[in-house]
Amino acid sequence: MKKNELTEFLQRQNEFLQGRLDEALASVSSLTLANEKMVATVDELRRQIASLEDVIKGKGAELSKEKAARQAVQRLQGSPSERQAKPTPAPAVSETPEQRPQKKRTNNGARRKTHPECEVETVVVEPDSPDFNHEEATFIGECDVVRYVMEPMRFKKIIYKVRKYVQDEKIYKGSAPATPLLNSQYTSSFIAGLAELRYLHCMPLENAVEYFRAHGFDLDKGTAQKLVSKVKVQLENMYKALAKAIVEDIYICGDETYQKVRLQAATPSGRKIKKGYIWVFVGMTTGLVYFFYDDGSRSAEVFEQHIRGFNGAFQCDCYSGYRHIGIGGMSGIKRLPCLQHIKRKFLDLKDNPQAQEIAKLFGLLYHFEHQHRIDKDGWTAEKHLEWRQRYSKVMLEKIRMRLTAVKNRIGVPPDDPLLAATEHALKQWDEIPRILASPTYRLDNNEVERINRYISLTRRRLTIGSHSGAEVAALYHSLAITCHQRGVNVFDYFCDIIDRCAAWPPNAPIEKYRELLPDRWKPSQK
């Protein structure tokens, strides 16, 4: 290539490369400008986010103030003193507290209880700083801080100045409130307090007296015993009304347990304490609880005497005292077995795989039973009966086949525990379908077992002094535990019925006392 041609070629190459360099510089310049714009956009976004955070914080403070104001209005509306005043208009809110889900707090997400049952007292707390001047300050809001306070029982000594006058040769005299016992200074509240501590909370009477003394009233144990025993006489008609109401139910669960009773004279073996059996009937329709005691006897005659007149379903364990149910004078009673008692005999054989397998099959009955509950999620009694008959047919057939296989084993000794449990189940097998033929019958007798724990707690802590003392306990236990089962305040109930029974004549009809039982009781208007 000639010199001129080479020079021309290099010039063209230089111009081409210079153009590429200019394009690259232009690209770099545009990228720098875009980067600067991006940085400016990010900064602007950060400023907007910060502004939104400030707005959210302000809204949160406004919502907190609104919530505090709403709670204050609710407390004022719920206060007894404020109900009589003119209603305070509530601030306009978009939704009610019931519609708004409660905010979960600490303690693993557990919700803090609001205790609406408490009496509410509102106290305004002003700043206590010495620099604070109320006249110069501007109110900006308030917050609610809740404290729960318990005041121990209080005793009052009320002295009534009963005045006397003479007018036209006739004497006029004021009248002080009557007491349930003649010539007694103690009102029904003392008997109610003793009955609640002794027969609901299973506290020995001497401990109840000590509890009174610790809170400012020195009550003798002998006086406490007389108050309880003498008022029992006035409640006898109520107890008879309870016995009559129980057998008018259509479904009863029954059981018996023992209490330690001190004897007046020692037995030939030298013992002065015996097992005295207390029986209990629970009306599953009315919720009434009826304890009864007959010299501590556990004989079938005691049961037959108190069940007389009942026509319905009676659920119990396989104790021999119930052997006459369904025959003779009790032919109108339909016995229901307790599946928990049957299942327990297999559960106790922990080292026997066959027994544990049968126990699991009984457990499946409970599993299917608890999948639905009447009056929950639209589940009716008719649906529940249909569901029971559907699942029980298959399960009972499986259990029966296993029980039959166990019984037909060859070479099993008569005292084999598994054989004994199997025969116990087969003995009641024809009665088990009766439970599942109704939507309301329970699978077991656990309701009565839970109620009998009150007696179990009592016998661990004290020994009843006599048979008559056990009869007193049966009466008070019946009324106190029935109140507890039905959600009735035990103290208020006893205060009311003791005064009312004391005012009624002894020959008042039993039907009148029926209205005082906890399932129908309404507080008297004072």
Rosetta blueprint (number, residue, H / E / L):
1 M L
2 K L
3 K H
4 N H
5 E H
6 L H
7 T H
8 E H
9 F H
10 L H
11 Q H
12 R H
13 Q H
14 N H
15 E H
16 F H
17 L H
18 Q H
19 G H
20 R H
21 L H
22 D H
23 E H
24 A H
25 L H
26 A H
27 S H
28 V H
29 S H
30 S H
31 L H
32 T H
33 L H
34 A H
35 N H
36 E H
37 K H
38 M H
39 V H
40 A H
41 T H
42 V H
43 D H
44 E H
45 L H
46 R H
47 R H
48 Q H
49 I H
50 A H
51 S H
52 L H
53 E H
54 D H
55 V H
56 I H
57 K H
58 G H
59 K H
60 G H
61 A H
62 E H
63 L H
64 S H
65 K H
66 E H
67 K H
68 A H
69 A H
70 R H
71 Q H
72 A H
73 V H
74 Q H
75 R H
76 L H
77 Q H
78 G H
79 S L
80 P H
81 S H
82 E H
83 R H
84 Q L
85 A L
86 K L
87 P L
88 T L
89 P L
90 A L
91 P L
92 A L
93 V L
94 S L
95 E L
96 T L
97 P L
98 E L
99 Q L
100 R L
101 P L
102 Q L
103 K L
104 K L
105 R L
106 T L
107 N L
108 N L
109 G L
110 A L
111 R L
112 R L
113 K L
114 T L
115 H L
116 P L
117 E L
118 C L
119 E L
120 V L
121 E L
122 T L
123 V L
124 V L
125 V L
126 E L
127 P L
128 D L
129 S L
130 P L
131 D L
132 F L
133 N L
134 H L
135 E L
136 E L
137 A L
138 T L
139 F L
140 I L
141 G L
142 E L
143 C L
144 D L
145 V L
146 V L
147 R L
148 Y L
149 V L
150 M L
151 E L
152 P L
153 M L
154 R L
155 F L
156 K L
157 K L
158 I L
159 I L
160 Y L
161 K L
162 V L
163 R L
164 K E
165 Y E
166 V E
167 Q E
168 D L
169 E L
170 K E
171 I E
172 Y E
173 K E
174 G L
175 S L
176 A L
177 P L
178 A L
179 T L
180 P L
181 L L
182 L L
183 N L
184 S L
185 Q L
186 Y L
187 T L
188 S H
189 S H
190 F H
191 I H
192 A H
193 G H
194 L H
195 A H
196 E H
197 L H
198 R H
199 Y H
200 L L
201 H L
202 C L
203 M L
204 P L
205 L H
206 E H
207 N H
208 A H
209 V H
210 E H
211 Y H
212 F H
213 R H
214 A H
215 H L
216 G L
217 F L
218 D L
219 L L
220 D L
221 K H
222 G H
223 T H
224 A H
225 Q H
226 K H
227 L H
228 V H
229 S H
230 K H
231 V H
232 K H
233 V H
234 Q H
235 L L
236 E H
237 N H
238 M H
239 Y H
240 K H
241 A H
242 L H
243 A H
244 K H
245 A H
246 I H
247 V H
248 E L
249 D L
250 I L
251 Y E
252 I E
253 C E
254 G E
255 D E
256 E E
257 T E
258 Y E
259 Q E
260 K E
261 V E
262 R E
263 L L
264 Q L
265 A L
266 A L
267 T L
268 P L
269 S L
270 G L
271 R L
272 K L
273 I E
274 K E
275 K E
276 G E
277 Y E
278 I E
279 W E
280 V E
281 F E
282 V E
283 G E
284 M L
285 T L
286 T L
287 G L
288 L L
289 V E
290 Y E
291 F E
292 F E
293 Y E
294 D L
295 D L
296 G L
297 S L
298 R L
299 S L
300 A H
301 E H
302 V H
303 F H
304 E H
305 Q H
306 H H
307 I H
308 R L
309 G L
310 F L
311 N L
312 G L
313 A E
314 F E
315 Q E
316 C L
317 D L
318 C L
319 Y L
320 S H
321 G H
322 Y H
323 R L
324 H L
325 I L
326 G L
327 I L
328 G H
329 G H
330 M H
331 S L
332 G L
333 I L
334 K E
335 R E
336 L E
337 P L
338 C L
339 L H
340 Q H
341 H H
342 I H
343 K H
344 R H
345 K H
346 F H
347 L H
348 D L
349 L L
350 K L
351 D L
352 N L
353 P H
354 Q H
355 A H
356 Q H
357 E H
358 I H
359 A H
360 K H
361 L H
362 F H
363 G H
364 L H
365 L H
366 Y H
367 H H
368 F H
369 E H
370 H L
371 Q L
372 H L
373 R L
374 I L
375 D L
376 K L
377 D L
378 G L
379 W L
380 T L
381 A H
382 E H
383 K H
384 H H
385 L H
386 E H
387 W H
388 R H
389 Q H
390 R H
391 Y H
392 S H
393 K H
394 V H
395 M H
396 L H
397 E H
398 K H
399 I H
400 R H
401 M H
402 R H
403 L H
404 T H
405 A H
406 V H
407 K H
408 N L
409 R L
410 I L
411 G L
412 V L
413 P L
414 P L
415 D L
416 D L
417 P H
418 L H
419 L H
420 A H
421 A H
422 T H
423 E H
424 H H
425 A H
426 L H
427 K H
428 Q L
429 W H
430 D H
431 E H
432 I H
433 P H
434 R H
435 I H
436 L H
437 A L
438 S L
439 P L
440 T L
441 Y L
442 R L
443 L L
444 D L
445 N L
446 N H
447 E H
448 V H
449 E H
450 R H
451 I H
452 N L
453 R H
454 Y H
455 I H
456 S H
457 L H
458 T H
459 R H
460 R H
461 R H
462 L L
463 T L
464 I E
465 G L
466 S L
467 H H
468 S H
469 G H
470 A H
471 E H
472 V H
473 A H
474 A H
475 L H
476 Y H
477 H H
478 S H
479 L H
480 A H
481 I H
482 T H
483 C H
484 H H
485 Q H
486 R H
487 G L
488 V L
489 N L
490 V H
491 F H
492 D H
493 Y H
494 F H
495 C H
496 D H
497 I H
498 I H
499 D H
500 R H
501 C H
502 A H
503 A H
504 W L
505 P L
506 P L
507 N L
508 A L
509 P L
510 I H
511 E H
512 K H
513 Y H
514 R H
515 E L
516 L L
517 L L
518 P L
519 D L
520 R L
521 W L
522 K L
523 P L
524 S L
525 Q L
526 K L
